[in-house]
Amino acid sequence: MFNTLLLDVMVIPKDDPVAFTFFTGYMAMLAASVFFFFERSTVDDKWKTSLLVSGLITGIASVHYYYMRDYYVSTGTNPTALRYIDWTLTVPLMCVEFYLLLKPAGAKASFMWKLIFASVVMLVAGYIGEAFVPMNSDGTAAAGASTHSFMWGAISTVGYIYVLYSAWFGEAKQLAASSNSSAVQSGIQALAWFVLAGWAIYPIGYMCMPGGWLNTGLGWQPSSVDLFYNIADAVNKIGFGLVVYTIAKAESAKTAVA
Ligand SMILES: *C/C=C(C)/C=C/C=C(C)/C=C/C1=C(C)CCCC1(C)C
């Protein structure tokens, strides 16, 4: 009886950075949610929804990480489906954050829906590219794998470029420019950097899978897909939330003085 119990204990290999980042990501994002939820009471009413969404993003991710770390540690394979379910919920919420921040500057719901649509295209194409890549039974890339991952990766990138363009030059940028708050302007600029530098980590991970360029070209292991995704998730989800928090705090301090 004792033995069966022991079998349920998960073993984290001490030289497995993927497992380490699954556990660290889980804990860090859980802590971030607690932080955002509690800090909500310290900002003006109009910022409370933004902080709620920040906490939801890290909260949803941390629950997924709870399951993904178990999945990874017990099977040694990539939890692709859980990963994309997580993203399909959290990335549209990041688009909602853009909208909430820019609403006082005149952002319309259509602005939000366009961003959400682009992000869903990005994720659905990425999922097809990753989950249905032709593989041999020994886990190596089968014929057509490179074409498959390139084609779906390219479609996904179109969605990504739309969000990137909006943040740097398009609608998001223009709305921020018409905002009379310098906190909102610099905040949107910071989010634009996250979309450029932080989100760019994901395609790097994607290219490590069998058939991907970094896998066939540099021989990078498929397990490093998750290493890149785990690092990127913690940076982007907590970072996005902190930018929103900083804006909310700065703006609330202004009204406190006025
Ligand atoms: C919290 C999760 C976030 C911010 C996830 C972002 C994911 C991406 C920006 C993924 C992008 C991809 C491409 C641009 C091409 C290859 C396939 C993807 C889905 C990895």
PDBQT file of the ligand as one rigid body, heavy atoms in Angstrom, charges set to zero:
ROOT
HETATM    1  C1  LIG A 301       0.391  34.310 -22.279  1.00  0.00    +0.000 C 
HETATM    2  C2  LIG A 301       0.632  33.792 -23.542  1.00  0.00    +0.000 C 
HETATM    3  C3  LIG A 301       1.060  34.502 -24.640  1.00  0.00    +0.000 C 
HETATM    4  C4  LIG A 301       1.347  35.972 -24.586  1.00  0.00    +0.000 C 
HETATM    5  C5  LIG A 301       1.246  33.759 -25.838  1.00  0.00    +0.000 C 
HETATM    6  C6  LIG A 301       1.666  34.273 -27.008  1.00  0.00    +0.000 C 
HETATM    7  C7  LIG A 301       1.887  33.419 -28.107  1.00  0.00    +0.000 C 
HETATM    8  C8  LIG A 301       2.421  33.793 -29.314  1.00  0.00    +0.000 C 
HETATM    9  C9  LIG A 301       2.794  35.213 -29.610  1.00  0.00    +0.000 C 
HETATM   10  C10 LIG A 301       2.605  32.756 -30.296  1.00  0.00    +0.000 C 
HETATM   11  C11 LIG A 301       3.026  32.970 -31.553  1.00  0.00    +0.000 C 
HETATM   12  C12 LIG A 301       3.276  31.968 -32.598  1.00  0.00    +0.000 C 
HETATM   13  C13 LIG A 301       3.760  32.465 -33.815  1.00  0.00    +0.000 C 
HETATM   14  C14 LIG A 301       3.898  33.944 -34.072  1.00  0.00    +0.000 C 
HETATM   15  C15 LIG A 301       4.170  31.578 -34.954  1.00  0.00    +0.000 C 
HETATM   16  C16 LIG A 301       4.357  30.159 -34.528  1.00  0.00    +0.000 C 
HETATM   17  C17 LIG A 301       3.250  29.658 -33.697  1.00  0.00    +0.000 C 
HETATM   18  C18 LIG A 301       3.073  30.465 -32.395  1.00  0.00    +0.000 C 
HETATM   19  C19 LIG A 301       1.637  30.176 -31.957  1.00  0.00    +0.000 C 
HETATM   20  C20 LIG A 301       4.050  29.909 -31.362  1.00  0.00    +0.000 C 
ENDROOT
TORSDOF 0
